[in-house]
Amino acid sequence: MSQPYSLETGSRSTSLRVSSRQQWLHLSVVLSAVVLLASCTNQPQTTGNGNASPTPSITPTLTPSPEATSKSQATKDLENRLSRAFTATTKVPLDSVDCPAQFDVKAGNRFNCQAMSEGQSFAIGVELTNPDGQFQWNTKSLLVLSKLEQFIQSRIREKGGPDVTANCGGRLRVAQPGDTFECKVTGAQAQSRSAQVKVKDEQGSVDISLR
């Protein structure tokens, strides 16, 4: 007489657990629909003790005459502060930043500065927020790749995969809506996958799919 086989009592026990390696090899999901990656700051900078310090400001000066060819002190001050703020936010230093040689120091004045970092050129938008020369800044179409890599790694863990290392090929990437590129994702046992990234908008929203 035959007897039903039981996973609990049968001599031929079978493991139902899936190894992390198998989970990793078969993991195929869209990791995210939207991730904000563009560097941007609209708030006062914080000091090392966590307290807020004033928003970066520039020294108000009289606007030089149009015939002046050298940069005003306000421009030099802005470039220095903007460079420090960008580096503090992205952890990537600027190689250069070039703002208009002269501008009116008044609230609501907006203009672009041209920056260079990691061999890539991009614009940084600046808006003066009060007559004392405080300002806010933002970039468009600039992805901070370290944030993207960290996001990919954390989402794979959340989906049941192993600890992995993501490499998107640098620290910054200028990308327009519709652009696609790939990041290499490597597991602990040197297994490699590809994460395809599609840029959705100028603010750095992206779709990411693991292949």
Buried (B, 14 or more C-beta within 10 A) or exposed (E): EEEEEEEEEEEEEEEEEEEBBEBBEEBEEEBBEEBEBBBBBEEBBEEEEEEEEEBBBBEBBEEBEEEEEEBBEBBBBBBEBBBBBBEEBBEBEBEEBEBBBBBEBEEEBEBBBEBEBBEBEBBBBBBBBEEBBBBBBBBBBBBBBBBBBEBBBEBBEEEEBBEBEBBBEEBBBBBEEEBEBEBBBEBEEEEEBEBBBBBBBBBBBBBBBBE
